[in-house]
Amino acid sequence: VVVATDAFGVGIDIPDIEQVVIFRSPRTLSSAIQRSGRAARRKSLQGFCYIYIDTSEIDEVQR
């Protein structure tokens, strides 16, 4: 288990990560893609990304 900020996703390549869990909606689609891209960097793995958002963020996510 690794708990990290966005800085972890920049330039870090750990191939054994299978799941990424994001709490709070990323501000941009690009950020969401960058964060979820941390999963399954090894071709033999299947990666999963779960994004948990607060009900107060739903309008922002839908835009």
Contacts in CASP RR format, 6 or more apart in sequence:
PFRMAT RR
TARGET T0000
AUTHOR 0000-0000-0000
METHOD contacts of the structure
MODEL  1
VVVATDAFGVGIDIPDIEQVVIFRSPRTLSSAIQRSGRAARRKSLQGFCY
IYIDTSEIDEVQR
2 8 0 8 1.000
2 14 0 8 1.000
2 17 0 8 1.000
6 31 0 8 1.000
6 34 0 8 1.000
6 35 0 8 1.000
8 38 0 8 1.000
9 34 0 8 1.000
9 35 0 8 1.000
9 38 0 8 1.000
12 38 0 8 1.000
13 41 0 8 1.000
14 38 0 8 1.000
14 41 0 8 1.000
15 41 0 8 1.000
15 42 0 8 1.000
15 45 0 8 1.000
16 42 0 8 1.000
16 45 0 8 1.000
17 38 0 8 1.000
17 39 0 8 1.000
17 40 0 8 1.000
17 41 0 8 1.000
18 39 0 8 1.000
18 40 0 8 1.000
18 45 0 8 1.000
18 46 0 8 1.000
18 47 0 8 1.000
18 48 0 8 1.000
19 39 0 8 1.000
19 47 0 8 1.000
19 48 0 8 1.000
19 49 0 8 1.000
19 50 0 8 1.000
20 35 0 8 1.000
20 36 0 8 1.000
20 37 0 8 1.000
20 38 0 8 1.000
20 39 0 8 1.000
20 47 0 8 1.000
20 48 0 8 1.000
20 49 0 8 1.000
20 50 0 8 1.000
21 49 0 8 1.000
21 50 0 8 1.000
21 52 0 8 1.000
22 32 0 8 1.000
22 35 0 8 1.000
22 36 0 8 1.000
22 49 0 8 1.000
22 50 0 8 1.000
22 51 0 8 1.000
22 52 0 8 1.000
23 52 0 8 1.000
24 52 0 8 1.000
24 53 0 8 1.000
24 54 0 8 1.000
24 57 0 8 1.000
25 32 0 8 1.000
25 51 0 8 1.000
25 53 0 8 1.000
25 54 0 8 1.000
25 57 0 8 1.000
25 60 0 8 1.000
25 61 0 8 1.000
26 32 0 8 1.000
26 35 0 8 1.000
26 51 0 8 1.000
32 51 0 8 1.000
35 49 0 8 1.000
36 49 0 8 1.000
36 51 0 8 1.000
37 49 0 8 1.000
39 45 0 8 1.000
39 47 0 8 1.000
39 48 0 8 1.000
39 49 0 8 1.000
40 46 0 8 1.000
40 47 0 8 1.000
40 48 0 8 1.000
53 61 0 8 1.000
END
